[in-house]
Amino acid sequence: MLEPAMLIGLGAVAGWTYVNYPRLRPGSLLRAIVHVAVSFAAFAVLPAVLSFLLPVLPVRSAQPYLVLTLLISVLTYLLLSWVWLIARILQDIGNPRGGHPITGET
């Protein structure tokens, strides 16, 4: 139950960020793809970063806070990058109406 709730909440934060901060949106499809790749790389590197940082912390009770802080920020960026990519694809496609173009002849 915690995992879906966390993903829904972080997805809502990503959607809120997309709506309220339009200047952060990538300007091209290539930049949106790069953001997705960087977010996946950050998510893949997160366990290695945590395995390095957790033993270094002087207070053992601070470990869960560090894990949650890094996990929440990386997952939010991951979801936001996908929102940026999907929005960019839809913007580049335009507003498809489908069908054949109408000619003046009947």
C-alpha positions in Angstrom: 0.0 0.0 0.0 2.9 2.3 0.7 4.5 2.0 -2.7 1.4 3.0 -4.8 0.6 5.8 -2.4 4.2 7.1 -2.7 4.2 6.9 -6.5 0.8 8.7 -6.7 1.9 11.4 -4.3 5.2 11.9 -6.1 3.4 11.9 -9.4 1.1 14.6 -8.1 4.2 16.6 -7.1 5.7 16.1 -10.6 2.4 17.2 -12.2 2.3 20.3 -9.9 5.9 21.2 -10.8 5.1 20.8 -14.5 2.2 23.2 -14.3 3.6 25.8 -11.9 7.2 26.0 -13.3 6.9 26.1 -17.1 10.4 27.6 -17.5 11.9 24.3 -16.3 10.4 22.4 -19.2 12.9 21.2 -21.9 12.8 23.2 -25.1 13.2 20.2 -27.4 12.5 16.5 -27.7 16.2 15.7 -27.5 16.5 17.6 -24.2 13.5 15.8 -22.8 15.0 12.4 -23.7 18.3 13.5 -22.1 16.4 14.3 -18.9 14.8 10.9 -18.9 18.2 9.2 -19.4 19.8 11.3 -16.6 16.9 10.5 -14.2 17.3 6.7 -14.9 21.0 7.0 -14.4 20.5 8.9 -11.1 18.0 6.2 -10.0 20.5 3.4 -10.9 23.4 5.1 -9.1 21.3 5.8 -6.0 22.1 2.5 -4.2 25.9 3.1 -4.7 25.6 6.6 -3.4 23.6 5.4 -0.3 26.1 2.6 0.4 28.8 5.3 0.4 27.0 7.9 2.4 25.2 5.8 5.1 28.4 4.5 6.9 29.8 8.1 6.8 26.9 9.6 8.8 27.9 10.3 12.4 24.4 9.7 13.7 22.8 6.4 13.0 19.3 7.7 13.5 19.7 10.1 10.6 20.1 7.3 8.0 16.4 6.9 7.3 16.0 10.6 6.7 18.9 10.6 4.2 17.5 7.6 2.4 14.0 9.1 2.1 15.3 12.5 1.1 17.4 11.1 -1.8 14.8 8.5 -2.8 12.0 11.1 -2.9 14.0 13.6 -4.9 15.3 11.1 -7.4 11.8 9.5 -7.9 10.2 12.9 -8.3 12.7 13.8 -10.9 12.2 10.5 -12.7 8.4 11.0 -12.9 8.8 14.7 -13.8 11.2 13.8 -16.7 8.6 11.4 -18.1 5.9 14.1 -17.8 8.2 16.4 -19.7 8.8 13.8 -22.4 5.2 12.9 -22.9 4.2 16.6 -23.0 7.0 17.4 -25.4 5.9 14.5 -27.7 2.3 15.7 -27.6 3.3 19.3 -28.3 5.5 18.3 -31.3 2.7 16.1 -32.7 0.3 19.0 -32.5 -3.5 18.4 -32.5 -4.1 15.5 -34.8 -7.7 15.4 -36.1 -7.3 12.2 -38.1 -9.0 11.3 -41.4 -8.2 12.7 -44.9 -8.0 16.4 -45.6 -11.1 18.0 -47.0 -10.9 19.3 -50.5 -13.1 21.9 -52.1 -14.5 19.4 -54.6 -17.4 17.1 -53.7 
